[in-house]
Amino acid sequence: MDEKVKIARLSVISNTLLTGGKLAVGLAMNSVAVISEALHSGLDLTAALIAYASVRQSSRPADAEHNYGHGKFENVAAIIEALLIVAAGIMIVLQSIPKLLGAREVHHLGLGMAVMGLSAAVNLVISSLLMRTARRTGSPALEADAWHLRTDVYTSAGVFMAMLAIQLTGWYILDPLIALAVSLFIFKAAYDLLRGSWGSIVDARLPDDEERLIRQVLTSYAGEFVQFHDLRTRRAGPDRHIDFHLVVPGYRPISQVHQLCDAIEDDIRRQLDGASVLIHTEPCRPGTSDCHVCRVHISLAGSAQKHRCEECHACAGRLEGVPPDTNGNG
């Protein structure tokens, strides 16, 4: 929690300084591209404040009102941040179209290039730190904030190249054209953020690679249970919720089953940070497909195992060449 809060606070500070600097320079230059970048950074600042508040909230433990914790506060924050990115793109388009129809001279190009270059460099560093922390902690709010700043890197670099091109060619129409190109990057980033965060809000399952890790853990314990089914997964902010049914041999004492479940849960948590695992155990059912697995267990364990399988007489009967009881008595 401290790591996430610290990096979110750093994003707030850097965005505050960059927003003020870009706005002052853009007004002095009469550049719609630089002013658009200032508006973009202003929304980045708003997004950073939202991310800061959401990571503090999501780190709170579960309580009586939020039994599953506060992780989805980060998903809500990420959606709000994505909508702010859309708003930034719309403002840039609205400012650029009039200038496109009547391009005006842009002043102090050297100053604009210096500010854009500095902005791109600072945001590249901060966004890289945010993205690294977001992936390590599974924080969608920090990831959204990182994408805010990463788009700022691209757009600042684009405006820098526009200022350079204007200085070399004198084509002032490049100023609104570059601003419109900036808006396209912004809309693409907003779409990606909305798609990812909306999936968590509507309880979409975990990605294929994460579910594959869960199945690999279960496979490593294959000799300890009969089968598993009804695997369900979802994500809430940085937290992952996993539940499934585990079919175990009916003769096994509940204490052994509990130990098995604890071991599986611990291994899944080691593979997936922030995983909350719920396992519903049930005994095997003689006379069904479960018996095939029991038959394998019995043949591997030898005759010493047969007398323990009190609920799998049907399986043992097949091994002895005796037909199973069809009256439901095992």
Residue pairs with C-beta under 8 A, 6 or more apart in sequence:
1 55
1 56
1 59
3 133
3 137
4 55
4 59
4 133
4 137
4 139
4 142
5 52
5 55
5 56
5 59
7 129
7 130
7 133
7 142
8 48
8 51
8 52
8 55
8 130
8 141
8 142
8 145
9 52
10 126
10 129
11 48
11 51
11 52
11 126
11 130
11 145
11 149
12 45
12 48
12 49
12 52
14 122
14 123
14 126
15 41
15 44
15 45
15 48
15 149
16 45
18 41
18 44
18 119
18 122
18 123
18 152
19 38
19 41
19 42
19 44
19 45
21 115
21 118
21 119
22 34
22 35
22 37
22 38
22 41
22 115
22 119
23 35
23 38
23 42
25 34
25 108
25 111
25 112
25 115
26 32
26 33
26 34
26 35
26 36
26 37
26 38
26 112
27 35
28 107
28 108
28 111
29 106
29 107
29 108
29 109
29 111
29 112
30 104
30 105
30 106
30 107
31 106
31 107
31 112
31 163
31 175
32 95
32 96
32 99
32 175
32 176
32 179
33 159
33 162
33 163
33 175
33 176
33 178
33 179
33 182
34 112
34 115
34 116
34 159
35 95
36 91
36 92
36 95
36 96
36 179
36 182
37 116
37 119
37 152
37 155
37 156
37 159
37 182
39 88
39 91
39 92
39 95
40 88
40 92
40 151
40 152
40 155
40 182
40 186
41 119
41 152
43 84
43 85
43 87
43 88
43 148
44 145
44 148
44 149
44 152
46 84
47 80
47 81
47 84
47 85
47 144
47 145
47 148
48 145
48 148
50 77
50 80
50 81
50 84
50 141
51 77
51 81
51 141
51 142
51 144
51 145
53 77
54 73
54 74
54 76
54 77
54 141
55 74
55 139
55 141
55 142
57 70
57 73
58 69
58 70
58 71
58 72
58 73
58 74
58 139
58 141
58 237
58 238
59 70
60 69
60 70
61 69
62 68
62 69
62 70
68 236
68 239
68 241
68 276
69 236
69 237
69 239
69 276
70 237
71 235
71 236
71 237
71 238
71 239
71 274
72 200
72 201
72 236
72 237
73 141
73 237
74 139
74 140
74 141
74 142
74 237
74 238
75 140
75 141
75 197
75 200
75 201
75 236
75 237
76 197
76 201
77 140
77 141
77 144
78 140
78 141
78 143
78 144
78 193
78 196
78 197
79 193
79 194
79 197
79 198
79 201
81 141
81 144
81 145
81 148
81 193
82 144
82 189
82 190
82 191
82 193
82 194
82 197
83 190
83 194
85 148
85 151
85 186
85 187
85 189
85 190
85 193
86 186
86 187
86 190
88 186
89 183
89 184
89 186
89 187
89 190
90 183
92 179
92 180
92 182
92 183
92 186
93 180
93 183
95 179
96 176
96 177
96 179
96 180
96 183
97 176
99 175
99 176
99 179
100 173
100 176
100 177
100 180
103 172
103 173
103 175
103 176
104 172
105 172
106 112
106 163
106 166
106 172
106 175
109 163
109 164
109 166
109 167
110 167
112 159
112 163
113 160
113 163
113 164
113 167
116 156
116 157
116 159
116 160
116 163
117 156
117 160
119 152
119 156
120 152
120 153
120 156
120 157
120 160
123 149
123 150
123 152
123 153
123 156
124 150
124 153
126 149
127 146
127 147
127 148
127 149
127 150
127 152
127 153
128 146
130 142
130 143
130 145
130 146
130 149
131 142
131 143
131 146
131 150
133 139
133 142
134 140
134 142
134 143
134 145
134 146
135 143
137 238
137 273
138 237
138 238
138 239
138 240
138 273
138 274
139 237
139 238
140 196
140 197
140 200
140 237
140 238
141 237
143 196
144 193
144 197
147 189
147 192
147 193
148 189
150 189
151 185
151 186
151 189
154 185
155 182
155 185
155 186
158 178
158 181
158 182
158 185
159 178
159 179
159 182
161 178
162 174
162 175
162 177
162 178
165 171
165 174
166 172
166 174
166 175
199 235
200 234
200 235
200 236
200 237
203 234
204 234
204 235
205 211
205 232
205 233
205 234
206 214
206 233
206 234
206 235
206 240
206 242
210 233
210 240
210 272
211 231
211 233
213 268
213 271
213 272
214 231
214 233
214 242
214 268
214 271
214 272
215 231
216 271
217 264
217 267
217 268
217 271
218 228
218 244
218 264
220 267
221 260
221 263
221 264
223 297
224 248
224 260
225 246
225 247
225 248
225 249
225 260
226 247
226 248
226 249
226 284
226 290
226 293
226 294
226 297
227 247
227 290
227 293
228 244
228 245
228 246
228 247
229 244
229 245
229 247
230 243
230 244
230 245
231 242
231 243
231 244
232 242
232 243
232 244
233 240
233 241
233 242
234 240
234 241
235 241
238 273
238 274
239 274
239 275
239 276
240 272
240 274
240 275
240 276
241 275
241 276
241 278
242 268
242 272
242 275
242 276
242 277
242 278
243 277
243 278
243 279
243 280
244 279
244 280
245 279
245 280
245 281
245 282
246 260
246 261
246 264
246 279
246 280
246 281
246 282
247 281
247 282
247 283
247 284
247 285
247 290
248 257
248 260
248 281
248 282
248 283
248 284
249 283
249 284
249 294
249 297
249 309
249 311
249 312
250 283
250 284
250 286
250 309
250 310
250 311
250 312
251 308
251 309
251 310
251 311
251 312
257 281
261 279
261 281
264 277
264 279
265 277
265 279
268 275
268 277
269 275
269 277
283 311
284 290
284 291
284 293
284 294
284 311
284 312
286 311
286 312
286 313
286 314
286 315
286 324
286 330
287 314
287 324
287 326
287 328
291 312
291 314
291 315
291 318
294 309
294 312
294 315
295 315
295 318
295 319
297 305
298 305
298 306
298 309
298 312
298 315
298 316
298 319
299 319
306 316
306 319
309 315
309 316
310 330
311 330
312 330
313 324
313 325
313 330
314 324
314 325
314 330
317 323
317 324
317 325
318 324
